[in-house]
Amino acid sequence: MKVQFNKALITIFCIIGLGIISTECSAQKNMKWKQLFNGKDLNDWQIKIRHHELNDNFGNTFQVNDGNIQVRYDEYSKFDEQFGHLFYKEPFSSYLIGVEYRFVGDQVKGGPGWAYRNSGIMVHGQDPVTMTVDQDFPNSIEVQLLGGNGKDERSTANLCTPGTQFVKDGKIIKQHCINSTSKTYHGDQWTRVEVLVLRDSLIVHYVNGEEVMSYTKPQLDPIKGSEQGELLKSGSISLQSESHPVDFRKVEIIDLKKYADKPKKLKKVIGKLMAKKRTAL
């Protein structure tokens, strides 16, 4: 799939995500947000925590309270590298996902230093059924969610690559984590991160409406002797448990699958939204 978007076209997804043109979005039936989290329970989700079988919610790590998905460690004596992931029940290929999160409280005893105020949105991930009991992270593209410590700069919506790699500026990047250009978000404030995923062609990160990173050709780590791995065209979506309490109040998606093989149609839909935005202004 070869899809090229200029910056103006990409920016419209940021606008959609912020709801600035919600009236116009409503007119586009195929561009409505679908709520992946219903605000009540985790019936549409699967849980995989390291060293535990699928759907063993060890220590009540993932719970729903006050209309939020909460990641908590009250029943842990220490973290013991029991990284966890909450998987939505079905995979997606081309979409825009929006997640609103905040970090709260203190990191659990034994959590690694780098995991302070650290979570993530995993996209194009492996099926949790295929994960081994002791596997720490699903093979996936991780949109890393980070909070500040109150004084130092620390970007969010960074990129990490457990079992994967990607292409940026025409080069295959094997570095495990790279930082975005986002601002630092200190304290317990809610932050919105959106991710535009267009199959195996393009991924773009946004934070509170600002584009902070983009790259192409997400792929698995290559087999020995190869430079390029298998391109990732779809996969699971999951939220992370990495030892610091975090709340998620919204997880929503616009499915763009029907436009994935129709770049001209996708551009046309975006163009209409942009025109309506100009008219509204």
C-alpha positions as CSV (number, residue, x, y, z in Angstrom):
1,M,0.0,0.0,0.0
2,K,1.5,3.3,-1.0
3,V,-0.2,6.3,0.4
4,Q,1.4,9.8,0.6
5,F,-0.2,12.6,2.6
6,N,1.0,16.2,2.8
7,K,1.1,17.9,6.2
8,A,-2.2,19.8,5.6
9,L,-4.1,16.5,5.0
10,I,-2.6,14.8,8.0
11,T,-3.5,17.8,10.2
12,I,-7.2,17.3,9.7
13,F,-7.0,14.1,11.8
14,C,-5.7,16.2,14.6
15,I,-8.7,18.5,14.2
16,I,-11.1,15.6,14.2
17,G,-9.5,14.2,17.3
18,L,-10.0,17.4,19.2
19,G,-13.7,17.5,18.3
20,I,-13.3,21.1,16.9
21,I,-15.5,20.1,14.0
22,S,-17.7,17.6,15.8
23,T,-20.8,18.8,13.9
24,E,-19.1,18.3,10.6
25,C,-17.8,14.9,11.7
26,S,-21.4,13.9,12.6
27,A,-22.4,14.5,9.0
28,Q,-19.8,12.0,7.9
29,K,-21.3,8.8,9.1
30,N,-18.2,6.8,8.4
31,M,-16.0,9.2,10.5
32,K,-17.7,8.9,13.9
33,W,-15.8,7.9,17.0
34,K,-16.5,4.4,18.3
35,Q,-16.0,4.0,22.0
36,L,-13.8,1.0,22.8
37,F,-14.2,1.5,26.5
38,N,-17.9,1.6,27.6
39,G,-17.2,3.4,30.9
40,K,-18.6,0.5,32.9
41,D,-16.6,-2.7,32.6
42,L,-13.8,-4.6,30.7
43,N,-16.1,-7.1,29.0
44,D,-14.6,-6.2,25.6
45,W,-11.0,-6.6,26.7
46,Q,-8.5,-9.3,27.4
47,I,-5.8,-9.2,30.0
48,K,-2.2,-10.6,29.8
49,I,0.2,-10.0,32.7
50,R,3.7,-11.4,32.6
51,H,4.1,-14.8,34.4
52,H,0.4,-15.3,34.4
53,E,-2.0,-17.0,32.0
54,L,-4.2,-15.0,29.6
55,N,-7.1,-13.3,31.4
56,D,-5.6,-13.8,34.9
57,N,-6.1,-10.3,36.2
58,F,-3.4,-10.8,38.9
59,G,-3.7,-8.4,41.8
60,N,-6.8,-6.8,40.2
61,T,-4.3,-4.8,38.2
62,F,-6.9,-3.6,35.6
63,Q,-10.2,-2.4,37.1
64,V,-13.0,0.1,36.4
65,N,-13.9,2.8,38.9
66,D,-15.5,6.2,38.6
67,G,-16.0,5.6,34.9
68,N,-12.2,5.1,34.2
69,I,-10.0,2.2,33.4
70,Q,-7.6,2.2,36.4
71,V,-4.3,0.4,36.6
72,R,-3.5,-0.2,40.2
73,Y,-1.0,-2.2,42.3
74,D,-2.6,-2.2,45.8
75,E,-2.4,-6.0,46.0
76,Y,1.2,-6.2,44.9
77,S,4.0,-6.7,47.5
78,K,6.5,-5.7,44.7
79,F,6.3,-5.3,41.0
80,D,8.7,-8.2,40.0
81,E,8.6,-7.1,36.3
82,Q,5.0,-8.3,35.9
83,F,4.3,-6.0,33.0
84,G,0.7,-6.2,31.9
85,H,-1.4,-5.3,28.9
86,L,-5.1,-4.8,28.4
87,F,-6.1,-5.9,24.8
88,Y,-9.2,-4.8,23.0
89,K,-11.1,-7.8,21.7
90,E,-10.5,-7.3,17.9
91,P,-7.6,-6.1,15.7
92,F,-7.6,-3.0,13.5
93,S,-5.6,-2.1,10.4
94,S,-6.3,1.6,9.4
95,Y,-7.7,3.9,12.0
96,L,-7.4,7.0,14.2
97,I,-7.3,6.1,17.9
98,G,-7.7,8.6,20.8
99,V,-6.8,7.9,24.4
100,E,-7.1,10.3,27.4
101,Y,-4.9,9.4,30.4
102,R,-3.4,10.7,33.6
103,F,-0.8,9.4,36.1
104,V,-1.7,9.3,39.7
105,G,-0.1,8.3,43.1
106,D,3.2,6.6,43.6
107,Q,5.0,3.9,41.6
108,V,4.7,0.4,43.1
109,K,7.7,-1.0,45.0
110,G,10.2,-2.7,42.7
111,G,9.1,-0.8,39.6
112,P,12.1,0.1,37.3
113,G,13.2,3.7,37.4
114,W,12.5,4.2,33.7
115,A,8.8,3.1,34.3
116,Y,8.1,6.1,36.6
117,R,4.9,7.7,35.2
118,N,5.2,5.4,32.2
119,S,2.5,3.6,30.2
120,G,1.7,3.1,26.6
121,I,-0.7,2.4,23.7
122,M,0.4,-0.6,21.8
123,V,-0.7,-0.7,18.1
124,H,-0.2,-3.3,15.4
125,G,0.4,-5.7,18.2
126,Q,0.4,-9.5,18.3
127,D,-2.6,-11.5,19.3
128,P,-2.4,-12.0,23.1
129,V,-3.3,-15.7,22.6
130,T,0.1,-16.1,21.0
131,M,2.1,-14.6,23.9
132,T,4.1,-16.9,26.1
133,V,3.4,-16.9,29.8
134,D,6.7,-15.1,30.6
135,Q,6.7,-12.7,27.7
136,D,7.0,-9.1,28.9
137,F,5.6,-7.1,25.9
138,P,3.7,-8.0,22.8
139,N,5.5,-7.5,19.6
140,S,4.1,-4.2,18.6
141,I,4.6,-0.5,18.0
142,E,4.4,1.3,21.3
143,V,3.2,4.8,21.6
144,Q,4.9,5.6,24.9
145,L,2.9,7.6,27.4
146,L,5.0,9.5,29.9
147,G,4.5,12.1,32.7
148,G,6.9,14.7,34.0
149,N,8.4,14.7,37.5
150,G,7.6,18.3,38.2
151,K,10.9,19.9,37.1
152,D,12.6,18.1,34.2
153,E,11.6,18.0,30.5
154,R,10.1,14.7,29.4
155,S,8.2,14.2,26.2
156,T,5.2,11.9,25.7
157,A,3.9,10.0,22.7
158,N,7.4,8.7,22.1
159,L,8.0,5.6,20.1
160,C,9.3,2.3,21.4
161,T,9.6,-0.9,19.4
162,P,9.3,-4.3,21.2
163,G,10.0,-6.9,18.6
164,T,9.6,-4.3,15.8
165,Q,11.3,-1.6,13.7
166,F,10.2,1.1,11.3
167,V,11.4,3.5,8.6
168,K,12.0,7.2,9.0
169,D,13.5,9.6,6.4
170,G,14.0,6.6,4.1
171,K,16.1,4.6,6.6
172,I,15.3,1.6,8.7
173,I,15.5,2.5,12.4
174,K,16.4,-0.2,14.8
175,Q,16.8,2.0,17.9
176,H,14.4,0.8,20.6
177,C,13.0,4.2,21.7
178,I,13.0,7.6,20.2
179,N,11.5,10.8,21.6
180,S,8.7,12.9,20.1
181,T,8.7,16.6,20.0
182,S,5.9,17.0,22.5
183,K,5.8,19.2,25.5
184,T,6.2,17.9,29.1
185,Y,3.0,17.2,31.1
186,H,3.6,17.3,34.8
187,G,1.3,16.3,37.6
188,D,-2.0,14.5,37.4
189,Q,-3.4,16.4,34.4
190,W,-5.4,14.6,31.8
191,T,-3.6,14.4,28.4
192,R,-5.0,13.3,25.1
193,V,-2.9,11.3,22.7
194,E,-4.1,10.3,19.2
195,V,-2.5,7.9,16.8
196,L,-3.2,7.8,13.1
197,V,-2.4,4.3,11.7
198,L,-2.7,3.6,8.0
199,R,-1.9,-0.1,7.7
200,D,1.8,-0.7,6.7
201,S,2.3,2.8,5.2
202,L,2.1,5.5,7.8
203,I,1.8,6.2,11.6
204,V,1.5,9.7,13.1
205,H,1.4,10.6,16.8
206,Y,-0.5,13.7,18.2
207,V,-0.6,15.1,21.7
208,N,-3.4,17.5,22.6
209,G,-3.9,18.2,18.9
210,E,-0.2,18.8,17.9
211,E,1.6,16.4,15.6
212,V,4.8,15.2,17.4
213,M,6.0,12.3,15.4
214,S,5.5,10.4,12.1
215,Y,7.1,7.4,10.4
216,T,6.4,4.7,7.9
217,K,6.6,1.0,7.2
218,P,6.1,-0.5,10.7
219,Q,7.5,-4.0,10.6
220,L,8.6,-7.0,12.7
221,D,12.3,-7.4,13.6
222,P,13.8,-9.2,10.6
223,I,14.9,-12.8,10.6
224,K,18.7,-13.3,10.8
225,G,20.5,-12.1,7.7
226,S,17.7,-9.7,6.6
227,E,17.5,-6.0,6.8
228,Q,13.7,-5.6,6.5
229,G,11.1,-7.5,8.5
230,E,7.6,-8.5,7.7
231,L,5.5,-5.4,7.3
232,L,2.7,-4.9,9.8
233,K,-0.7,-4.3,8.2
234,S,-2.9,-4.8,11.2
235,G,-2.8,-6.0,14.8
236,S,-4.1,-5.7,18.3
237,I,-4.5,-2.5,20.4
238,S,-3.6,-2.6,24.1
239,L,-2.9,-0.4,27.1
240,Q,0.0,-0.9,29.4
241,S,0.7,-1.6,33.0
242,E,4.3,-0.8,33.7
243,S,4.3,-0.2,37.5
244,H,2.9,3.3,37.9
245,P,-0.8,3.9,38.6
246,V,-2.6,5.4,35.6
247,D,-6.2,6.2,34.6
248,F,-7.7,6.0,31.2
249,R,-11.0,7.9,30.9
250,K,-11.5,7.5,27.1
251,V,-10.4,5.0,24.5
252,E,-12.1,5.7,21.1
253,I,-11.5,5.0,17.5
254,I,-12.4,6.0,13.9
255,D,-12.1,3.0,11.7
256,L,-10.6,3.9,8.3
257,K,-10.4,0.4,6.9
258,K,-12.9,1.0,4.1
259,Y,-10.6,3.8,2.7
260,A,-7.3,1.9,3.2
261,D,-7.1,0.8,-0.5
262,K,-8.7,4.0,-1.8
263,P,-6.2,6.8,-1.1
264,K,-8.0,9.1,-3.5
265,K,-11.3,8.5,-1.7
266,L,-9.6,9.1,1.7
267,K,-8.1,12.3,0.5
268,K,-11.5,13.4,-0.8
269,V,-13.2,12.7,2.5
270,I,-10.5,14.7,4.3
271,G,-10.8,17.5,1.8
272,K,-14.5,17.8,2.4
273,L,-13.9,18.0,6.1
274,M,-11.3,20.7,5.6
275,A,-13.7,22.7,3.4
276,K,-16.5,22.5,6.0
277,K,-14.0,23.6,8.6
278,R,-13.1,26.7,6.5
279,T,-16.8,27.4,6.0
280,A,-17.5,27.1,9.7
281,L,-14.8,29.6,10.5
